[in-house]
Amino acid sequence: MNLDDAIASRRSMREFLPDPVSRDQVHRVLEIASRAPSGTNTQPWKVVVVAGEEQAKVTKAIMDYRLEEAKAAKPEETKMPRRYAEPYLSRRRKVGFDMYGLLGIEKGDKSAMWAQHGRNYEFFGAPVGLFFVVDRDLSQASWLDLGMLMQNVMLVAKQEGLDTCPQGAFLHYADLMHDVLDLDDTEQLASGMSMGYADMSAPVNSLETERVAVDEFSDFRGFQGVSGQN
């Protein structure tokens, strides 16, 4: 698979087959992905990979917590925005409506939405979970570096025949996850991710999100007189 195909075909999958993924497969993905750039080569990332009993422990901890409390403490604003302005709010709502429509969940059905959100913590059935961790003392630039590593992970996984779903949803339970993953005081969770073989028979995996046209988000400057440019 070439890079164009990997980028174009990568989607966040929300139902996976139970087919196992080996440690060697994940190791290879991370090894290639680790060539991601980082400021002054700091490589400011740590990845905790869980499968089997360790993955089940994560799921149980969060699902038990969800039974006890309707909502966990909200994450810090640096992790997840509490308010979305336009045009971000409309885009967010659009993908939500589209996804719930494929799942047959009607608007206002809070219990069904709550249950579907809980599938995040079951890794949507994927056999592997990854957690991306960054040092608390590092700056916003290091979070950008981590994002580039995550993008590499998703594209390399796609190249290797695997699918993924990056999951900021784990940040709703950041404090709990800190304990479950046995992170030290200098570390904080940035994101989770599911990895496995997508179940393409699941309607939700047919979701293909829209993208804004290049001319809407780009401002080209200084190209006058260059062949092929306006």
Buried (B, 14 or more C-beta within 10 A) or exposed (E): EEEEEBEEEBBBBBBBBEEEBEEEBBEBBBEBBBEBEBEEEEBBBBBBBBBEEEBEEBBEBBEEBBEEEEEBEEBEEEBEEEEEEEEEEEBEEEEEEBBBBBBEBEEEEEEBBEEBEBBBBBBBBBBBBBBBBBBEEBEEEBBEBBBBBBBBBBBBBBBBEBBBBBBBBBBBBBEBBBEBBEBEEEBBBBBBBBBBBBBEEBEBBEBEEEEEEEEEEEEEEEEEEEEEEE
